[in-house]
């Protein structure tokens, strides 16, 4: 298992982020639609693509997973980021599937495709017995992605002072769903 090795899904190439991605990612962090549901602590000072990317590169360096670049195979364009993140929820470390797309690429199923990939990756590589997604209570689009990824609301929390649902799926539930699909 090499989390940082480039991978592919049906329509996406998944690769580690680089500082060169800052040019594209600036359009994400400067778009109010894209950051609408971010915790206030992330918006209290201007969000910088460079700082965002440095944070992910630090996660890579410390082997703490991190968001990966999502590249649309048909165009070769960076369209977003997704990946596994270690998050502390009520003082317990959890493995989160995070996803962020540039608004021009919303509604095409890319977030679901990436989220499903990272769920399978986490379970196939025995990284955790469950995975979560932390989603603002008003972010209906991201909640739909979590549901399409087989997740359900586990609880409501304050995450970085943001009201959020914790969506979760257990490994056993994931494999049970796969067995149901393959036996039909």
N, C-alpha and C positions, 0 to 999 in steps of 0.2 A: 504494500500500500504506500503510494507516494502522493500525498494530498497536493503537492505543488507541481506535479507533472501535468502538462497540458492534456486535456480530455475533450471528448466530443459527445454531443447528444445529436438528435436528429437534425436540428437546425442551428445549433450553437457550438462554437469552439469555446472552451473554458480554459483560461490561462492565468498565471499570476499577473497581477498589476505591476506597472512600472511607473516611474516618475513621468515618463512621456505621456501617460494617460491623463495628466492634469489638464491639458488643453480641452479635451473632450469633456472631462468631468466637471469643468467649470460651468458648463451649461446646466448641469444637474444641480449643483449646489447653489446656483444663483436663480433657480426657478422656484418661485413660491409654491407652485403646484406640487413639485417634487418633494419639498421639505415641509409641507403643510402639517404633517402628522409627526414630525420629529419632536423629541423632548425639548422643552424651552432651554435647557442647559446647553443644547447643541446650537441654538439659535441666538443665544444671548450676545454673542459677538459674531461678526461676519464669518460665515462658514467658508473655509478655503479648501479648494480641491487639493492643493499641495499638502495641507495638514491632514486631510482625510487619507490621502494615499500614503503618507509617511506612517500613519497609524496602522494601516494594513501591512505595510512592509515590516513594521516592528513586530506585528503578530507573526508574520512568516518567520522572521529571524528567531523568535522565541518559541517556534513550533506550537503556536496557539491558533492554528488554522488561519482564518481571515477571509475576507471577501475576495473573490476572484473576478477577473474581467470576463464579461460575456460578449463574445464577438459573433455577429450575424454571419454565418458561413457564406451566404449568397452575396454579401457586399464586402465582407472583411472589416466592417465598422464595429467599433466598440459601442454597444447599445445599453450596457448596464453592468451591474455587479451582483454576485450572489455567492453564498458560501456558508461555511460553518463558523460559528463564533462561540466562544465560551462566555456565558453571561452569568452573573450572580443574581439569583432570584430568592428573596427572603433568606439571604446568607447561605444559599446552596448553589454550587456551580451546576449549570445546565448547558447542554449543547443546543445552540439555536441555529436554525436555518434562516438566514437573512437574505433579502433580495431587494434590489433597487434598480429600476429601469429609467432611462431617459424618457420623458413624457411622449415624445414622438413614436415610441415603440410600445406604449400601453395598449392593451386590448388585443394583442396578437398571440397570447398564450406563452410568451417567452418566460415570464416569471414562474408560471406553473411548471413548465418544462425544466427549468433550472432547479426549482425547489424539489421536484420529484427526483431529479438526479442526485442532489445532495442528501436526500433522505435515504435513498438506496445505498449511496456511498457510505454513509455513517453506519447503517445496519450491516451491510455486507462486510465491512472492515471492523465490525465489533467495537465501534468507538463509544457507544452508549446503549443503554437499554431503552431509552426514549429520546426523542428530539422535540424541540419546541419552536414556536415562532412567537415573538413578542409583537403585538399589533395594537395600535391605538384603538380605543373603543369606537371611534367614529370612522375608521379607515375601512370602509366596506369592501373596496377592491382587494386589498391585501387579505382581508378575512376570506374572501371567495377563493383566493389562491390557496390559503391554508386548508380550506375545506376540500378543494380539488386534490390536495396532497394527502387526503385521508385523515387530516387532523380535526380535532374537536376542541371546543373551549374546555379547558381544565379549571381555570380560575381567573378572577379579576384581581389585578395588583396595581400598585403605584410603582412604576418603573422610571427612575430618574424624575420623579414628581409628575409623571405622565400617566393618566388612567389607561391601563392596557389590559387586554385579554391575553392570557397565555394559552395558545393553541398547542396541543400535544398529540403525539401518536407514539405508542409503545411498539417496540420491536416485534413482540408476539402478534400484535394486531396487524402490523404491516405484513408479516409473512402469512398470516391467516387470510388476509385479503388477496395476496398473490396466489395462494393455493385455491381459493374460491374461483378466481379468474381462470386459472389453468385447468381446473377440473370441469368447467362448463363446455 
